[in-house]
Amino acid sequence: MAEVESFKLDHTKVLAPYVRLIAEEKGPKGDIISNYDLRLVQPNENAIPTAGLHTIEHLLAGLLRDRMTGVIDCSPFGCRTGFHLIVWGQHSTVEVAQALKSALTAIANDIQWSDVPGTDIYSCGNYKDHSLFSAKEWSKVILEAGISSDPYERKLV
């Protein structure tokens, strides 16, 4: 079986919340795709409940695209501690952390239920499992902790 970098990461050494570059892959035509670890809560100490994480996921899908170029996908980790962010090209972890901070600030302070995309039976595979209240409260907790551009040292953006 192929080795997966994320499974080799020592989850006891990282200091969440943070942004970490996992890998950059170069395609056959020279295009670069970058994969980032957007770790929102400390691994093995906390996990965002599924309804809140689901709502954060739907909101980050648009909010990060508004704040960064080349966003391909933002998908939650199964452990519910954060997200993979896949983008075209190369972005510094500072740039990604600033976009994440801005998006979470919008969720915490500005977003209303009517702003959350994909919350009906036609546009979501589990439309009943959302919580804007949870998304807002977790965004506040994450922002209060501060988002670092480094997984091992607190370099807050």
Long-range contacts (C-beta under 8 A, 24 or more apart in sequence): 6-37, 9-37, 11-43, 11-44, 12-43, 12-44, 13-152, 14-39, 14-42, 14-43, 14-151, 14-152, 15-42, 15-148, 15-151, 15-152, 15-153, 15-154, 16-40, 16-41, 16-42, 16-43, 16-81, 16-82, 16-145, 16-151, 17-41, 17-82, 17-142, 17-145, 17-146, 17-147, 17-148, 18-97, 18-147, 18-148, 18-149, 18-150, 18-151, 19-93, 19-96, 19-97, 19-100, 19-147, 19-148, 19-149, 20-93, 20-150, 20-151, 21-93, 22-84, 24-90, 31-88, 32-88, 32-89, 32-90, 33-72, 33-86, 33-87, 33-88, 34-86, 34-87, 34-88, 34-89, 34-90, 34-91, 35-84, 35-85, 35-86, 36-84, 36-85, 36-86, 36-87, 36-91, 36-93, 36-96, 37-82, 37-84, 37-151, 38-74, 38-82, 38-83, 38-84, 38-85, 38-96, 38-100, 39-81, 39-82, 39-151, 40-81, 40-82, 40-83, 40-138, 40-142, 41-81, 41-82, 41-138, 41-141, 41-142, 42-81, 43-79, 43-81, 46-81, 47-79, 47-80, 47-81, 48-80, 48-81, 48-134, 48-138, 49-80, 49-131, 49-134, 50-80, 50-129, 51-129, 51-130, 51-131, 51-134, 52-131, 52-133, 52-134, 52-135, 52-137, 52-138, 53-80, 53-135, 53-138, 54-126, 54-129, 54-130, 54-131, 55-116, 55-130, 55-131, 55-132, 55-134, 55-135, 56-107, 56-135, 56-138, 56-139, 57-83, 58-116, 58-117, 58-118, 58-119, 58-124, 58-130, 59-103, 59-106, 59-107, 59-111, 59-115, 59-116, 59-117, 59-135, 60-100, 60-103, 61-117, 62-117, 63-102, 63-103, 63-106, 63-107, 64-99, 64-100, 64-103, 67-98, 67-99, 67-102, 67-103, 68-95, 68-96, 68-99, 92-149, 93-149, 93-150, 94-149, 94-157, 96-149, 97-147, 97-148, 97-149, 97-157, 98-157, 100-147, 101-143, 101-147, 101-157, 104-139, 104-142, 104-143, 104-147, 105-139, 105-143, 107-135, 107-136, 107-139, 108-136, 108-139, 108-140, 108-143, 111-135, 111-136
